[in-house]
Amino acid sequence: MTDALNVFMRWLHITSVVVLIGGVLYARFVLAPVLQSLAAQEQDTLGDALAARYRSLLFLIVLLLTATGLYNMILNINRGSLYQSLLGIKLLLVLHVFAVGILIVKAKNPKRARQMTGLVISGLVIIAISAVLRQLHLN
Ligand code: HEM
């Protein structure tokens, strides 16, 4: 039963990561360049509409990642100092991803594209750190 819950929480954590980082990556490298071919007024209107549409999904994902991440943390308490240090760095980057995530779904944000690049970079680094965390306790 506990095993099933652990697997479910892991699935939810990974799925949330996919939706967040994959979604923003698509917006930054597929939607944003296409938007650039439109007139400035249309770019703003469509950009704000896309951001508004993504907003509730983003807030849900932040909630799910925090809940499942805390659950994972409790499962991995006492993994040693290297693990704790890497987890600390990961959590700082997570704060960056969450803060920037909230900025990019705001309306009238001319820096949105650049902020999305930052979010994707931090997200990819977090995924790499998480892979190392997992490697530290393969069994
Ligand atoms: C409050 C937020 C978060 C907390 C507390 C948290 C914590 C954790 C912990 C403790 C693990 C287990 C690592 C291990 O196997 O030893 C984990 C796994 C993972 N996390 Fe997070 N995390 C959070 C948010 C994020 C975010 C924002 C991302 C990606 C952008 C992310 C990506 C991953 C990935 C890819 C794994 C590996 C899953 C696995 O191998 O089972 N996490 N997380």
Backbone and ligand atoms as CSV (ligand in chain L), in Angstrom:
chain,resi,resn,atom,element,x,y,z
A,1,MET,N,N,0.828,-1.214,0.000
A,1,MET,CA,C,0.000,0.000,0.000
A,1,MET,C,C,0.863,1.265,0.000
A,2,THR,N,N,1.881,1.272,0.919
A,2,THR,CA,C,2.804,2.421,0.955
A,2,THR,C,C,3.548,2.513,-0.365
A,3,ASP,N,N,3.940,1.336,-0.914
A,3,ASP,CA,C,4.652,1.326,-2.189
A,3,ASP,C,C,3.811,1.990,-3.272
A,4,ALA,N,N,2.520,1.651,-3.295
A,4,ALA,CA,C,1.624,2.213,-4.316
A,4,ALA,C,C,1.540,3.728,-4.156
A,5,LEU,N,N,1.458,4.204,-2.920
A,5,LEU,CA,C,1.379,5.649,-2.678
A,5,LEU,C,C,2.681,6.333,-3.116
A,6,ASN,N,N,3.821,5.690,-2.795
A,6,ASN,CA,C,5.110,6.267,-3.198
A,6,ASN,C,C,5.204,6.391,-4.720
A,7,VAL,N,N,4.780,5.335,-5.407
A,7,VAL,CA,C,4.837,5.357,-6.872
A,7,VAL,C,C,3.905,6.436,-7.411
A,8,PHE,N,N,2.707,6.534,-6.816
A,8,PHE,CA,C,1.751,7.544,-7.277
A,8,PHE,C,C,2.330,8.957,-7.086
A,9,MET,N,N,2.930,9.220,-5.920
A,9,MET,CA,C,3.487,10.551,-5.649
A,9,MET,C,C,4.639,10.861,-6.606
A,10,ARG,N,N,5.427,9.851,-6.909
A,10,ARG,CA,C,6.547,10.022,-7.834
A,10,ARG,C,C,6.024,10.344,-9.236
A,11,TRP,N,N,4.989,9.593,-9.618
A,11,TRP,CA,C,4.359,9.824,-10.929
A,11,TRP,C,C,3.814,11.262,-11.010
A,12,LEU,N,N,3.142,11.682,-9.924
A,12,LEU,CA,C,2.542,13.017,-9.914
A,12,LEU,C,C,3.626,14.103,-9.980
A,13,HIS,N,N,4.733,13.863,-9.247
A,13,HIS,CA,C,5.845,14.822,-9.256
A,13,HIS,C,C,6.419,14.935,-10.674
A,14,ILE,N,N,6.704,13.792,-11.276
A,14,ILE,CA,C,7.327,13.801,-12.609
A,14,ILE,C,C,6.355,14.373,-13.645
A,15,THR,N,N,5.086,13.993,-13.568
A,15,THR,CA,C,4.104,14.496,-14.535
A,15,THR,C,C,3.960,16.013,-14.418
A,16,SER,N,N,3.969,16.518,-13.185
A,16,SER,CA,C,3.870,17.971,-12.992
A,16,SER,C,C,5.074,18.682,-13.601
A,17,VAL,N,N,6.256,18.069,-13.440
A,17,VAL,CA,C,7.476,18.650,-14.027
A,17,VAL,C,C,7.344,18.707,-15.551
A,18,VAL,N,N,6.836,17.621,-16.119
A,18,VAL,CA,C,6.684,17.562,-17.583
A,18,VAL,C,C,5.746,18.670,-18.061
A,19,VAL,N,N,4.611,18.825,-17.368
A,19,VAL,CA,C,3.623,19.831,-17.783
A,19,VAL,C,C,4.213,21.247,-17.658
A,20,LEU,N,N,4.942,21.500,-16.547
A,20,LEU,CA,C,5.491,22.848,-16.330
A,20,LEU,C,C,6.636,23.165,-17.298
A,21,ILE,N,N,7.664,22.344,-17.275
A,21,ILE,CA,C,8.850,22.667,-18.087
A,21,ILE,C,C,8.542,22.458,-19.576
A,22,GLY,N,N,7.839,21.373,-19.899
A,22,GLY,CA,C,7.474,21.125,-21.296
A,22,GLY,C,C,6.567,22.215,-21.839
A,23,GLY,N,N,5.605,22.642,-21.000
A,23,GLY,CA,C,4.665,23.686,-21.434
A,23,GLY,C,C,5.371,25.003,-21.717
A,24,VAL,N,N,6.261,25.401,-20.815
A,24,VAL,CA,C,6.947,26.693,-20.992
A,24,VAL,C,C,7.954,26.605,-22.144
A,25,LEU,N,N,8.592,25.441,-22.279
A,25,LEU,CA,C,9.533,25.255,-23.392
A,25,LEU,C,C,8.813,25.416,-24.740
A,26,TYR,N,N,7.623,24.847,-24.827
A,26,TYR,CA,C,6.818,24.957,-26.053
A,26,TYR,C,C,6.420,26.421,-26.294
A,27,ALA,N,N,5.992,27.085,-25.213
A,27,ALA,CA,C,5.586,28.489,-25.356
A,27,ALA,C,C,6.770,29.344,-25.820
A,28,ARG,N,N,7.959,29.089,-25.228
A,28,ARG,CA,C,9.125,29.941,-25.526
A,28,ARG,C,C,9.684,29.690,-26.928
A,29,PHE,N,N,9.789,28.404,-27.300
A,29,PHE,CA,C,10.511,28.104,-28.541
A,29,PHE,C,C,9.615,27.777,-29.726
A,30,VAL,N,N,8.298,27.653,-29.486
A,30,VAL,CA,C,7.387,27.417,-30.609
A,30,VAL,C,C,6.403,28.586,-30.745
A,31,LEU,N,N,5.667,28.876,-29.661
A,31,LEU,CA,C,4.646,29.928,-29.756
A,31,LEU,C,C,5.254,31.326,-29.891
A,32,ALA,N,N,6.256,31.647,-29.049
A,32,ALA,CA,C,6.801,33.012,-29.044
A,32,ALA,C,C,7.358,33.429,-30.423
A,33,PRO,N,N,8.145,32.569,-31.100
A,33,PRO,CA,C,8.639,32.981,-32.422
A,33,PRO,C,C,7.500,33.193,-33.430
A,34,VAL,N,N,6.437,32.384,-33.314
A,34,VAL,CA,C,5.305,32.548,-34.239
A,34,VAL,C,C,4.591,33.875,-33.940
A,35,LEU,N,N,4.438,34.179,-32.641
A,35,LEU,CA,C,3.793,35.444,-32.253
A,35,LEU,C,C,4.538,36.644,-32.822
A,36,GLN,N,N,5.870,36.513,-32.908
A,36,GLN,CA,C,6.696,37.639,-33.367
A,36,GLN,C,C,6.388,38.056,-34.791
A,37,SER,N,N,5.778,37.127,-35.564
A,37,SER,CA,C,5.478,37.469,-36.957
A,37,SER,C,C,4.181,38.288,-37.066
A,38,LEU,N,N,3.504,38.488,-35.913
A,38,LEU,CA,C,2.256,39.265,-35.940
A,38,LEU,C,C,2.528,40.746,-35.654
A,39,ALA,N,N,1.507,41.576,-35.884
A,39,ALA,CA,C,1.626,43.003,-35.563
A,39,ALA,C,C,1.730,43.162,-34.044
A,40,ALA,N,N,2.398,44.246,-33.610
A,40,ALA,CA,C,2.687,44.441,-32.176
A,40,ALA,C,C,1.432,44.345,-31.310
A,41,GLN,N,N,0.354,44.979,-31.768
A,41,GLN,CA,C,-0.900,44.974,-31.000
A,41,GLN,C,C,-1.437,43.559,-30.814
A,42,GLU,N,N,-1.381,42.777,-31.921
A,42,GLU,CA,C,-1.865,41.389,-31.867
A,42,GLU,C,C,-0.980,40.524,-30.970
A,43,GLN,N,N,0.328,40.790,-31.029
A,43,GLN,CA,C,1.265,40.042,-30.165
A,43,GLN,C,C,0.877,40.193,-28.710
A,44,ASP,N,N,0.583,41.450,-28.307
A,44,ASP,CA,C,0.234,41.716,-26.902
A,44,ASP,C,C,-1.066,41.014,-26.527
A,45,THR,N,N,-2.077,41.156,-27.390
A,45,THR,CA,C,-3.389,40.569,-27.081
A,45,THR,C,C,-3.294,39.051,-26.962
A,46,LEU,N,N,-2.644,38.437,-27.958
A,46,LEU,CA,C,-2.551,36.975,-27.970
A,46,LEU,C,C,-1.646,36.471,-26.848
A,47,GLY,N,N,-0.545,37.167,-26.620
A,47,GLY,CA,C,0.391,36.789,-25.546
A,47,GLY,C,C,-0.318,36.807,-24.201
A,48,ASP,N,N,-1.094,37.863,-23.944
A,48,ASP,CA,C,-1.821,37.966,-22.670
A,48,ASP,C,C,-2.903,36.886,-22.567
A,49,ALA,N,N,-3.552,36.578,-23.698
A,49,ALA,CA,C,-4.600,35.541,-23.679
A,49,ALA,C,C,-3.987,34.168,-23.380
A,50,LEU,N,N,-2.822,33.889,-23.973
A,50,LEU,CA,C,-2.148,32.608,-23.722
A,50,LEU,C,C,-1.734,32.512,-22.257
A,51,ALA,N,N,-1.202,33.631,-21.726
A,51,ALA,CA,C,-0.758,33.651,-20.328
A,51,ALA,C,C,-1.945,33.405,-19.392
A,52,ALA,N,N,-3.070,34.054,-19.685
A,52,ALA,CA,C,-4.259,33.908,-18.833
A,52,ALA,C,C,-4.755,32.472,-18.855
A,53,ARG,N,N,-4.687,31.858,-20.026
A,53,ARG,CA,C,-5.146,30.477,-20.205
A,53,ARG,C,C,-4.269,29.504,-19.409
A,54,TYR,N,N,-2.976,29.807,-19.308
A,54,TYR,CA,C,-2.018,28.911,-18.642
A,54,TYR,C,C,-2.009,29.117,-17.124
A,55,ARG,N,N,-2.569,30.276,-16.666
A,55,ARG,CA,C,-2.431,30.688,-15.258
A,55,ARG,C,C,-2.908,29.637,-14.249
A,56,SER,N,N,-4.151,29.153,-14.405
A,56,SER,CA,C,-4.671,28.232,-13.377
A,56,SER,C,C,-3.926,26.899,-13.389
A,57,LEU,N,N,-3.496,26.477,-14.593
A,57,LEU,CA,C,-2.708,25.244,-14.680
A,57,LEU,C,C,-1.390,25.427,-13.929
A,58,LEU,N,N,-0.761,26.595,-14.114
A,58,LEU,CA,C,0.516,26.859,-13.437
A,58,LEU,C,C,0.355,26.828,-11.915
A,59,PHE,N,N,-0.702,27.478,-11.406
A,59,PHE,CA,C,-0.899,27.494,-9.951
A,59,PHE,C,C,-1.151,26.078,-9.425
A,60,LEU,N,N,-1.901,25.288,-10.181
A,60,LEU,CA,C,-2.144,23.901,-9.780
A,60,LEU,C,C,-0.827,23.118,-9.727
A,61,ILE,N,N,0.009,23.324,-10.753
A,61,ILE,CA,C,1.290,22.602,-10.828
A,61,ILE,C,C,2.207,22.995,-9.665
A,62,VAL,N,N,2.238,24.294,-9.330
A,62,VAL,CA,C,3.081,24.754,-8.208
A,62,VAL,C,C,2.622,24.055,-6.920
A,63,LEU,N,N,1.320,23.968,-6.765
A,63,LEU,CA,C,0.756,23.308,-5.576
A,63,LEU,C,C,1.134,21.817,-5.546
A,64,LEU,N,N,0.941,21.144,-6.684
A,64,LEU,CA,C,1.228,19.705,-6.748
A,64,LEU,C,C,2.714,19.414,-6.548
A,65,LEU,N,N,3.585,20.249,-7.172
A,65,LEU,CA,C,5.025,20.024,-7.031
A,65,LEU,C,C,5.468,20.214,-5.591
A,66,THR,N,N,4.889,21.236,-4.920
A,66,THR,CA,C,5.264,21.480,-3.528
A,66,THR,C,C,4.813,20.305,-2.655
A,67,ALA,N,N,3.579,19.855,-2.837
A,67,ALA,CA,C,3.053,18.759,-2.016
A,67,ALA,C,C,3.825,17.458,-2.266
A,68,THR,N,N,3.999,17.094,-3.548
A,68,THR,CA,C,4.686,15.821,-3.840
A,68,THR,C,C,6.179,15.933,-3.530
A,69,GLY,N,N,6.750,17.136,-3.711
A,69,GLY,CA,C,8.174,17.343,-3.386
A,69,GLY,C,C,8.412,17.177,-1.897
A,70,LEU,N,N,7.523,17.744,-1.067
A,70,LEU,CA,C,7.663,17.596,0.387
A,70,LEU,C,C,7.534,16.130,0.780
A,71,TYR,N,N,6.603,15.441,0.125
A,71,TYR,CA,C,6.429,14.004,0.384
A,71,TYR,C,C,7.731,13.257,0.059
A,72,ASN,N,N,8.310,13.544,-1.115
A,72,ASN,CA,C,9.589,12.924,-1.503
A,72,ASN,C,C,10.681,13.235,-0.492
A,73,MET,N,N,10.668,14.485,0.019
A,73,MET,CA,C,11.702,14.898,0.966
A,73,MET,C,C,11.617,14.079,2.250
A,74,ILE,N,N,10.389,13.871,2.713
A,74,ILE,CA,C,10.201,13.103,3.951
A,74,ILE,C,C,10.697,11.660,3.751
A,75,LEU,N,N,10.468,11.125,2.522
A,75,LEU,CA,C,10.944,9.766,2.234
A,75,LEU,C,C,12.462,9.692,2.219
A,76,ASN,N,N,13.102,10.852,1.951
A,76,ASN,CA,C,14.555,10.839,1.757
A,76,ASN,C,C,15.303,11.635,2.809
A,77,ILE,N,N,14.753,11.648,4.000
A,77,ILE,CA,C,15.422,12.340,5.095
A,77,ILE,C,C,16.646,11.493,5.481
A,78,ASN,N,N,17.732,12.130,5.952
A,78,ASN,CA,C,18.951,11.399,6.362
A,78,ASN,C,C,19.662,10.682,5.221
A,79,ARG,N,N,19.818,11.355,4.107
A,79,ARG,CA,C,20.564,10.749,2.993
A,79,ARG,C,C,22.010,11.242,2.955
A,80,GLY,N,N,22.424,12.011,3.942
A,80,GLY,CA,C,23.820,12.457,4.002
A,80,GLY,C,C,24.007,13.884,3.525
A,81,SER,N,N,25.228,14.409,3.746
A,81,SER,CA,C,25.445,15.849,3.540
A,81,SER,C,C,25.479,16.238,2.063
A,82,LEU,N,N,26.054,15.360,1.191
A,82,LEU,CA,C,26.075,15.704,-0.236
A,82,LEU,C,C,24.637,15.805,-0.758
A,83,TYR,N,N,23.817,14.836,-0.357
A,83,TYR,CA,C,22.406,14.837,-0.770
A,83,TYR,C,C,21.718,16.116,-0.301
A,84,GLN,N,N,21.939,16.454,0.980
A,84,GLN,CA,C,21.274,17.648,1.547
A,84,GLN,C,C,21.714,18.922,0.823
A,85,SER,N,N,23.019,19.008,0.511
A,85,SER,CA,C,23.522,20.223,-0.155
A,85,SER,C,C,22.910,20.360,-1.552
A,86,LEU,N,N,22.915,19.240,-2.287
A,86,LEU,CA,C,22.354,19.295,-3.647
A,86,LEU,C,C,20.861,19.622,-3.600
A,87,LEU,N,N,20.179,19.037,-2.598
A,87,LEU,CA,C,18.744,19.316,-2.457
A,87,LEU,C,C,18.526,20.805,-2.169
A,88,GLY,N,N,19.419,21.392,-1.335
A,88,GLY,CA,C,19.330,22.828,-1.023
A,88,GLY,C,C,19.450,23.669,-2.290
A,89,ILE,N,N,20.438,23.311,-3.148
A,89,ILE,CA,C,20.620,24.056,-4.410
A,89,ILE,C,C,19.376,23.884,-5.286
A,90,LYS,N,N,18.876,22.641,-5.325
A,90,LYS,CA,C,17.661,22.384,-6.121
A,90,LYS,C,C,16.521,23.282,-5.630
A,91,LEU,N,N,16.345,23.372,-4.326
A,91,LEU,CA,C,15.205,24.135,-3.801
A,91,LEU,C,C,15.326,25.633,-4.106
A,92,LEU,N,N,16.576,26.149,-4.122
A,92,LEU,CA,C,16.748,27.563,-4.507
A,92,LEU,C,C,16.306,27.770,-5.955
A,93,LEU,N,N,16.709,26.810,-6.816
A,93,LEU,CA,C,16.307,26.917,-8.229
A,93,LEU,C,C,14.792,26.737,-8.385
A,94,VAL,N,N,14.209,25.881,-7.541
A,94,VAL,CA,C,12.748,25.696,-7.582
A,94,VAL,C,C,12.060,27.027,-7.262
A,95,LEU,N,N,12.613,27.758,-6.271
A,95,LEU,CA,C,12.023,29.070,-5.942
A,95,LEU,C,C,12.073,29.991,-7.154
A,96,HIS,N,N,13.207,29.933,-7.879
A,96,HIS,CA,C,13.330,30.755,-9.093
A,96,HIS,C,C,12.257,30.372,-10.116
A,97,VAL,N,N,12.100,29.060,-10.323
A,97,VAL,CA,C,11.107,28.584,-11.301
A,97,VAL,C,C,9.692,29.022,-10.893
A,98,PHE,N,N,9.361,28.888,-9.611
A,98,PHE,CA,C,8.013,29.255,-9.157
A,98,PHE,C,C,7.798,30.774,-9.298
A,99,ALA,N,N,8.796,31.552,-8.870
A,99,ALA,CA,C,8.641,33.018,-8.913
A,99,ALA,C,C,8.494,33.495,-10.358
A,100,VAL,N,N,9.357,32.975,-11.239
A,100,VAL,CA,C,9.290,33.392,-12.643
A,100,VAL,C,C,8.000,32.871,-13.286
A,101,GLY,N,N,7.577,31.681,-12.864
A,101,GLY,CA,C,6.319,31.120,-13.376
A,101,GLY,C,C,5.168,32.080,-13.105
A,102,ILE,N,N,5.154,32.652,-11.896
A,102,ILE,CA,C,4.072,33.586,-11.545
A,102,ILE,C,C,4.176,34.864,-12.388
A,103,LEU,N,N,5.422,35.285,-12.676
A,103,LEU,CA,C,5.592,36.502,-13.500
A,103,LEU,C,C,5.114,36.286,-14.939
A,104,ILE,N,N,5.421,35.118,-15.501
A,104,ILE,CA,C,5.095,34.951,-16.934
A,104,ILE,C,C,3.607,34.800,-17.211
A,105,VAL,N,N,2.815,34.470,-16.184
A,105,VAL,CA,C,1.378,34.382,-16.456
A,105,VAL,C,C,0.664,35.705,-16.166
A,106,LYS,N,N,1.460,36.749,-15.826
A,106,LYS,CA,C,0.857,38.075,-15.627
A,106,LYS,C,C,0.611,38.743,-16.981
A,107,ALA,N,N,-0.404,39.589,-17.028
A,107,ALA,CA,C,-0.701,40.323,-18.267
A,107,ALA,C,C,0.312,41.460,-18.449
A,108,LYS,N,N,0.388,41.968,-19.671
A,108,LYS,CA,C,1.233,43.114,-20.009
A,108,LYS,C,C,2.652,42.963,-19.465
A,109,ASN,N,N,3.295,41.883,-19.898
A,109,ASN,CA,C,4.660,41.626,-19.440
A,109,ASN,C,C,5.592,41.570,-20.651
A,110,PRO,N,N,6.273,42.669,-20.967
A,110,PRO,CA,C,7.117,42.701,-22.165
A,110,PRO,C,C,8.359,41.800,-22.045
A,111,LYS,N,N,8.708,41.404,-20.800
A,111,LYS,CA,C,9.911,40.570,-20.611
A,111,LYS,C,C,9.581,39.079,-20.608
A,112,ARG,N,N,8.350,38.725,-20.980
A,112,ARG,CA,C,7.898,37.339,-20.822
A,112,ARG,C,C,8.828,36.324,-21.523
A,113,ALA,N,N,9.210,36.606,-22.764
A,113,ALA,CA,C,10.006,35.616,-23.511
A,113,ALA,C,C,11.340,35.346,-22.810
A,114,ARG,N,N,11.998,36.429,-22.373
A,114,ARG,CA,C,13.305,36.263,-21.702
A,114,ARG,C,C,13.129,35.509,-20.380
A,115,GLN,N,N,12.060,35.826,-19.665
A,115,GLN,CA,C,11.813,35.141,-18.387
A,115,GLN,C,C,11.541,33.655,-18.600
A,116,MET,N,N,10.850,33.342,-19.711
A,116,MET,CA,C,10.569,31.925,-20.000
A,116,MET,C,C,11.870,31.176,-20.282
A,117,THR,N,N,12.826,31.850,-20.959
A,117,THR,CA,C,14.127,31.204,-21.207
A,117,THR,C,C,14.781,30.864,-19.871
A,118,GLY,N,N,14.760,31.826,-18.932
A,118,GLY,CA,C,15.353,31.601,-17.605
A,118,GLY,C,C,14.688,30.445,-16.884
A,119,LEU,N,N,13.369,30.389,-16.975
A,119,LEU,CA,C,12.618,29.305,-16.299
A,119,LEU,C,C,13.020,27.937,-16.867
A,120,VAL,N,N,13.108,27.868,-18.202
A,120,VAL,CA,C,13.443,26.585,-18.834
A,120,VAL,C,C,14.860,26.151,-18.426
A,121,ILE,N,N,15.806,27.121,-18.421
A,121,ILE,CA,C,17.189,26.768,-18.042
A,121,ILE,C,C,17.216,26.248,-16.595
A,122,SER,N,N,16.596,26.992,-15.671
A,122,SER,CA,C,16.578,26.536,-14.271
A,122,SER,C,C,15.907,25.173,-14.166
A,123,GLY,N,N,14.812,24.992,-14.897
A,123,GLY,CA,C,14.077,23.720,-14.851
A,123,GLY,C,C,14.956,22.556,-15.294
A,124,LEU,N,N,15.725,22.768,-16.375
A,124,LEU,CA,C,16.580,21.678,-16.873
A,124,LEU,C,C,17.696,21.366,-15.875
A,125,VAL,N,N,18.229,22.425,-15.232
A,125,VAL,CA,C,19.269,22.187,-14.211
A,125,VAL,C,C,18.672,21.415,-13.026
A,126,ILE,N,N,17.442,21.796,-12.628
A,126,ILE,CA,C,16.775,21.087,-11.519
A,126,ILE,C,C,16.598,19.608,-11.855
A,127,ILE,N,N,16.203,19.328,-13.092
A,127,ILE,CA,C,15.997,17.925,-13.483
A,127,ILE,C,C,17.332,17.162,-13.411
A,128,ALA,N,N,18.425,17.824,-13.835
A,128,ALA,CA,C,19.743,17.176,-13.757
A,128,ALA,C,C,20.119,16.905,-12.295
A,129,ILE,N,N,19.906,17.904,-11.424
A,129,ILE,CA,C,20.234,17.713,-10.001
A,129,ILE,C,C,19.389,16.573,-9.423
A,130,SER,N,N,18.113,16.525,-9.824
A,130,SER,CA,C,17.224,15.480,-9.303
A,130,SER,C,C,17.697,14.093,-9.743
A,131,ALA,N,N,18.242,14.020,-10.964
A,131,ALA,CA,C,18.769,12.733,-11.444
A,131,ALA,C,C,19.952,12.307,-10.576
A,132,VAL,N,N,20.806,13.291,-10.190
A,132,VAL,CA,C,21.948,12.970,-9.320
A,132,VAL,C,C,21.433,12.528,-7.948
A,133,LEU,N,N,20.424,13.245,-7.420
A,133,LEU,CA,C,19.861,12.880,-6.111
A,133,LEU,C,C,19.404,11.425,-6.130
A,134,ARG,N,N,18.740,11.056,-7.213
A,134,ARG,CA,C,18.243,9.675,-7.339
A,134,ARG,C,C,19.410,8.691,-7.388
A,135,GLN,N,N,20.466,9.073,-8.129
A,135,GLN,CA,C,21.632,8.200,-8.289
A,135,GLN,C,C,22.341,7.958,-6.956
A,136,LEU,N,N,22.234,8.921,-6.039
A,136,LEU,CA,C,22.925,8.805,-4.747
A,136,LEU,C,C,22.331,7.708,-3.858
A,137,HIS,N,N,21.138,7.225,-4.206
A,137,HIS,CA,C,20.584,6.155,-3.373
A,137,HIS,C,C,19.863,5.094,-4.205
A,138,LEU,N,N,20.541,4.658,-5.275
A,138,LEU,CA,C,19.970,3.566,-6.083
A,138,LEU,C,C,20.002,2.291,-5.251
A,139,ASN,N,N,18.906,1.564,-5.259
A,139,ASN,CA,C,19.000,0.279,-4.557
A,139,ASN,C,C,18.127,-0.775,-5.230
L,1,HEM,C1,C,8.942,22.427,-3.528
L,1,HEM,C2,C,9.328,21.871,-4.657
L,1,HEM,C3,C,10.086,20.568,-4.763
L,1,HEM,C4,C,10.587,19.726,-3.797
L,1,HEM,C5,C,10.508,19.872,-2.284
L,1,HEM,C6,C,11.195,18.603,-4.488
L,1,HEM,C7,C,11.814,17.520,-3.875
L,1,HEM,C8,C,12.191,16.374,-4.516
L,1,HEM,C9,C,12.772,15.203,-3.881
L,1,HEM,C10,C,13.111,15.072,-2.410
L,1,HEM,C11,C,12.962,14.269,-4.855
L,1,HEM,C12,C,13.520,12.856,-4.655
L,1,HEM,C13,C,14.937,12.782,-5.154
L,1,HEM,C14,C,15.471,11.392,-4.928
L,1,HEM,O1,O,15.144,10.472,-5.675
L,1,HEM,O2,O,16.221,11.217,-3.948
L,1,HEM,C15,C,12.528,14.842,-6.109
L,1,HEM,C16,C,12.570,14.196,-7.337
L,1,HEM,C17,C,12.502,14.856,-8.540
L,1,HEM,N1,N,12.183,16.180,-8.727
L,1,HEM,FE1,FE,11.586,17.468,-7.274
L,1,HEM,N2,N,11.060,18.787,-5.837
L,1,HEM,C18,C,10.414,19.985,-6.037
L,1,HEM,C19,C,10.142,20.568,-7.251
L,1,HEM,C20,C,10.646,20.124,-8.452
L,1,HEM,C21,C,10.663,20.854,-9.690
L,1,HEM,C22,C,10.142,22.285,-9.879
L,1,HEM,C23,C,11.242,20.050,-10.622
L,1,HEM,C24,C,11.541,20.300,-12.081
L,1,HEM,C25,C,11.598,21.440,-12.667
L,1,HEM,C26,C,11.553,18.794,-10.000
L,1,HEM,C27,C,12.087,17.707,-10.642
L,1,HEM,C28,C,12.273,16.469,-10.076
L,1,HEM,C29,C,12.641,15.273,-10.787
L,1,HEM,C30,C,12.844,15.131,-12.301
L,1,HEM,C31,C,12.781,14.264,-9.827
L,1,HEM,C32,C,13.227,12.811,-10.084
L,1,HEM,C33,C,12.067,11.910,-9.914
L,1,HEM,C34,C,12.512,10.511,-9.598
L,1,HEM,O3,O,13.576,10.044,-10.057
L,1,HEM,O4,O,11.782,9.873,-8.895
L,1,HEM,N3,N,11.196,18.881,-8.674
L,1,HEM,N4,N,12.062,16.109,-5.879
